[in-house]
Amino acid sequence: MQLDLIKQHLNITTFLFILFFSFPVVDYVLRSVIGIGILAALWHNLVLALLLVILGWRWLMGEVDLNELKNIDVTKPLLLIMVYGFALIFLNMSYISIGIEGFRATFQYMLAFFVAFYLIRDRVKMLTMIYIMVGIGFVMGLHGVYQYIAGVPMPGNWVDAGENVRTRAFSFVGSPNVLGSYMAFIVPITIGLAFWHLGQAMEKLTATKTAGRLAAYKEILLSRTGLWSLVLLGMSGVMALCLLLTFSRGALLAFGAAVGVVAVIFALMYDRRMIFGVAGLAVVGVGVIYMLAPTVVERMLYVFSPEYFEKSAQGGRVTRWLNAFDRMRHEPFFGAGLGHYGGAVGARHFGTIYVDNYYAKTLAEMGLIGIGLFLWLIGSLLKNCLEVWKSLWNSSYKFIAAGLFGGLLAVILHNGVENIFEVPFMNVLFWMSAGMLIGLGQEVDSND
């Protein structure tokens, strides 16, 4: 009887995780297909609450060791910034309801880190969640490519009048920049999954001592695992094409930088001389994009044109960033308060415009203390993720870790020119993936 209850408990937990990792699709179906507005607004809060209850129950049953949090650097800044944010609510009692709403929008999804860290320790479950993200990303990528080919109309404010862009892919998320961010996040993860399959096959062949390296490679590529790896690489190609067709400059630059960092780390760990090869591939990649998609390059270069700088200085991103800095100067240490500036809550209650830079928004709302804690949090997160990656270096799971690290880094960088953490599904997937990756380093798989 107890075994049946345990199985049922695990099934419920897995189902809740499947819902969360399917966030974009579930949210779209509830909002646009079924049209249940209240359920669409509340379902993800309910899922997170249930996962936290399950985590709390497991802690009471002695199945969760809170001491594990002491072993990771990200714990202290994550808890401190949440406590600091909670304290900010009470600094302005006149707008306490707005402060609570701003706190929820900023910190609620960070709790997803803890549930993923503790509840996704089984590697089969982890791979299942990754496959869900990859599958959804592929569907969104195909849809985005179709939109561009079909010339699906888009609102004119997505492209400046001086640019030669007829349309942009946006899929069912409604924004090319958000779609671009998800593609930048999921493409490295998909590539990592493909190489994980190849790594698994290589480990099996090494164990059977197949004669000859060339023969081993041939056997891998012709095997079911090898063919599936090629399918995954093809899927990543479709999603990368969709990323290009979003014409999202920030997402493209973030993706390029993240992939470059991952490639350099691989080169440093294998052979430092490979860095020259990485640089050469980067140059070739830019050249290929320029030949096959000149419009994308033109849009990227448009950022450096006098016309763009003029528009940016007259109400564009640069102006918004400077305004956020000026807002911080009025309350330098504690900021304007959560929900008061630069995001969805501030726009709804005070009519403030989006800053299009999550770090600038954090600076304006939480002051120098807040941005300091947030940067400490992001730095600690990247440090822990890199440590897990290094700890898995002799395992095929290093490719999974590399893909997750690259995806997380792309989102972190893209937040420098967009409020990506203001998008609930991106926020949830970021912290769930971070918790899943760092949790991966806490367990040793007997098969490795």
N, C-alpha and C positions, 0 to 999 in steps of 0.2 A: 504493500500500500504506500509506504514512504517513497519507494523507488518511482512509483507512478506519479506521485506528487512532484517529485524532483524533475521528472521528464516534462510534466505539464508546465512547471515553472520555467524551465529552460525554453520551452516552445513559446511561451508568452513573451519572454525576454527577447528572443530572436525575432519574433513577429514585430515587436515594438521597434527594434533596431532596423528591420527592413522598411518599416514606415518612414523612419527618420532618414535613412540613406536614400529613400525614394522621394524625398521632400519635394523637389520641383514638380514631379508628375502628380503626386497626391494633392498638392496645393492647387495645381492647375485644374485638375478634375473637379475638385470641390468648388472652386471659384467660378470657373468658366463653363464646365460641362454640366455638372449637376446644379450649380448655382445656389448652394447653401452657404450664404455669407457668414452666418454665425459660426457654423461648424468649421468653415475655412479659416476663420480668425482664431479659433480656440483649439483645434485638433493638435497642433504641435506643442502647445502648452500642456495639454493633457498627457501626451506621449512622454514629454520630458518629466512631468510630475510622477508618472507611473514608474519610469526608469529609476528616478531618485528614491521612490518608495522601495523598489526591489533592492537597490543598493543598500539602503538603510536596513532592510530586513536581513540581508546577507551579513551585514556588519553585526547585527544583534545575534545572529546565529554563529558568529565567530568565523565566517568564511572570508571576511575582508580584513586585511591587515593595514590599518591606517599608517603604520610605521613606514610602509613603502613610499609614502609621499615625502618622507624626510630624505629619501635617497635621490630625489630629483630636484633640480634647481628651480624649476618653474613653479613649484608649490608656493614658496614664500611670496613672490611678487603677485601671483594670481590671487591669493587670499588677501594680501595687503591692499591691492587696488579695489577689490570688492568691498572691503571694510571702509576704505577711504570714500568710495562712491556712496556707500550707505550713509556715512557721516555727512556728506554734502547735501543730502536730502533735507537735513534739519538746519542747515545754515540759512535757508530762506523759507520760513514757515508760511509766508503768504502764498507761495506756489508749491506747497508740499505735494499736491496731487500730480502736478507736472513733473516734480522731482522724482516721484515714484515711477511715473511712466518712463521718464528718461533713464532711470536706473534699470528698469526692466529691459528696455531696448538695448542698453549698453552691456549689461552683465548677465542677463538671464541665460543666454546660450553658452556662456563660458562654463556653466555647470555641466554641459554635455561632455566636457573634457573628462570629468571624474567618472561618469557612467561608462564611457568608452574605455578609459584607462583600466577600470576594474572588471567590467563585465564582458569585454571582448579579449579574453586571454586565449581562448581556443583558436588556433590558427585556421582551422576550417571555417569557423564563423567569420574570422577576419577576411579571409579570401572571398567568402560569399558577399560580404558588404562591399568589397572592392569591385567585384563583378557587377553588382547592382549599380554602382556609380558609373562604371565603364559602359554598361549597357544603356543607361539613361543618357549618358553623354553622347554615345553613338547615335541614338535616335534623335537627339537634339541637333547633333551635327548634320545628319542627313536632312533634317527638316530645314536647317539654316541654309544649306547648300541649295536645296530645292527652291527656297524663297528667293535666293539671289538669281537663280537661273530663270525662274518664272517672273521675275521683276515685280514681286509683291510690293505694293506701295507702302511708304513709310512717312511719318510726320517730317515736315521740312526742317525742323530744328535739330535733327540729328546730323545734318551736314551744312557747313557754311556755304553761302551762295557762290563763293569763289572757287569751290572745289568741284572737280569733275568726277563725282560719284553719283550713280543713278539710283542705287538702293543699297541697303545694308541688311545682313542677316540678323534676325532677332529671335527666331523660333517662337516658342510659346511663353518665354519669360518676359517678352514685351520690351526688352531693351538690348540693343547690340552691345553695349558696354558690359552689361551683366552676363550676357551670353559669352562674350569674349573672355570674361574672367573665369567662367566655368570651364571653357575650353582650355584656357591656359593652366587651370588647376588639374584637369582630368587627363590631358594628353601625356604629361610625364608619368602619371600613375599607370596609364595603359601601357606605355612603353616598358615601364618597370615590371608589369605583370607578364608581358611577352617574354622578357629576358629571364624572369623567374622560371617560366616553363622550360626554357632552354637550359637554365642552370640545373633544374631538377633532372632533366634527361641526361645532362653531362655527368651529374653525380652518380646516376645509375650505371652509366657506361663505364665510369671510372671504377666502380665497384666490381663490374664484371670483367674489367681489364681487356677491353676491346683493343685489338692490335692496330696500331697506326692512328695518328691524330686525324689525318685526312679521312680515313675510313670511318672514324668515330663521328666527325662532323657530318659526313654524308648520311650516316645512319640516323643521326638526330634530325636532320632536315627532312628526311623522307618518312619519319615516324609520325604518329598522330600528334604527339606533343609538338614536334617541329612545325607541322602544318598549322596547328592551332596558334602557335606563336606568330606565324606569318599572317594569319587572319587578324590577330590582335594588332600587329603592326599596320596592317591595312586599315583597320578601324581607327587607329591613331592618326593615320594620314588623312582620313575623311574629316576627323575632328580638327586637325591642324588646318585643313582647307577652310573649314567653317570659321575658324579663328581669323584667318586672313580676310574672309568675306564679311566679318563684322566691321572691318575697318576701324577697330578700336585701337587707337595708338597706344594707350596705356597698357592694355592687355597684351598687345604684341611685344612691346618693350619689356614688360614684366616677364613674359614667357621666354623671350630670348635671353634675358639676363639670368633667369632661374636655370634654364637648360645649360647655359654657359658655365654657371657656378658648379652644377652637378658634374659636368664633363671635366672641368678643371680638377675637382676633388678626385674623381676617378683616375685622372692622369697622374696626380700627385701620389696616389696610393699605389698605382701600378709601376709607373715609370715617368719621372719628371720630364723626360724628353718628349712625351706624348703631348705636352702642352702646345708644342709647335703644330702638331697635327690638329689639335682642337682649334687653334687659331686659323689654320688653313681651311678647315671645314666651315668655320663661321663665315669666312670671306666667300667661299663657294656658295654657301647657303644664301647669303645676301644677293650674290650675283644671279642665282637661279630665280629668286623671288622677283628681282628687277626685270628679268627677261620674261617671266611667265605672268607676273601680276604688276605691271608698271603703275597701275592706279593706286595700289597699296603703298608703293614707295613714294609716289607723288603726295599722298596724304600724309605720310610720315615726314617728308621734307617740308610740307606746308607749315609745320610747327616752327620752322626757322625763318619763315618769310616775314617781311615787315608788316604785311597785312594781318597775319595772325597775331603778332605782338600788339599791333594797334587795337585789334578787337579784344584781345585778352586784357589789355589795360583799360578798356572801356566797359567793364562788366564781366569779363571772362574769368578764367581760373586764377590768373595772377592777382587780379583785383580781389577775388574772394579770399585768397590766402592772406593777402595783406590786411583785409578787413578782419579776418579771424585773429591775426596777430594784434591788431589795434584793440579788438574786443578783450583780449587777454590782458592788455596793458591796464585796463580799468580795475581788474581784480587779478593781479599777476600770480598770486599763489594758489588761489582756489577756483579761479575762473568764474564764468557767468552762472554756472550751475547746470546740472544734468537736465537735458531737454530744453535748454534755453537758446541754443544756437547751432546752426549749420547742418541740422539733420531733419529727419521726418517729424520728430516731436516738436522741435523749434518752429518748423514751417507751419505745422498745424495750429499751434497756439499763439505764436508771435509773428508769423509771417516772414521769418528769416529765410534766406535762400540757402540752398545746399552749398557747402564749401568745396565739394569735389576733392577732398583730401581728408581722409579719416584722421590723420595725425594732427592736422590743423584744427579740425573739429574738436578733437580731444583737448588740444591746447586751449581753445576758446572756452570750452565748457568746464574743464577740470583744472585749468591753470598749469603752472610749472610743475607743481607736485604731481598732478595727474599724468601729464605727458611723460614725466620722469619715470613714474611707476609703470606706465604702459610700455615704454621703450625697454625698460628692465624686463618686463614680462616677455616681450617679443624676443629679446636677445637670449633670455634663459631658455625659451622654448626652442629656438634654433640650436642652441648649444646641446640641449638634451637630445634632440632629434639626431644631430650629427653624431653624438656619442653612441646612440643605439645603432645607427648605421655602421659605425666602425666596429662595434661589438659583434655584428653579424657578418663581418667581412669574409669569413671562411665558409659562409653558408649561402645558398642560393637566395635566401631571404634578404640579402643585401640589395638585390634589385628592387624588391618591394619597398624597402626602406628608402632607397634612392629616389624612387618614383614619388613616394609620399612626401619626402623632403622637398623635392623639386616643385610639387604642386602647392605645398604650403608656402614656400618661398615666393612663388609667383603671385599668390593672393596678397601676401605681406607687401610686396613691391607695388602691386596694382593699387593698394589702398593709399599710396602716395599721391595718386591723381584722381581717385574716385572714393566714394563712401561705400565700399564693397561690404563692409561689416554691417551696413544698414539694411542689407538684403538678407532676410531671415534664413533662407536656405543656404546661402553662401556662408553665413556665420555658423550655422549648425554643422555643416559639412566640414568646415575648417577645424573647429574644436573637436569634433568627433574623430576626425582623421588624426589630429595631433595626439589625442588621448590613446587612440588605437596604436599609433606608431611607438609612442613612449612606453605603453604597456607591453608592446612586443619585446622590448628589451628586458622586461622583468621576469620573463619565463624562458627556460631553455628547452627547446624541442628535442626530444630524445632521438629524432631522426636526423638531426643535424650533426 
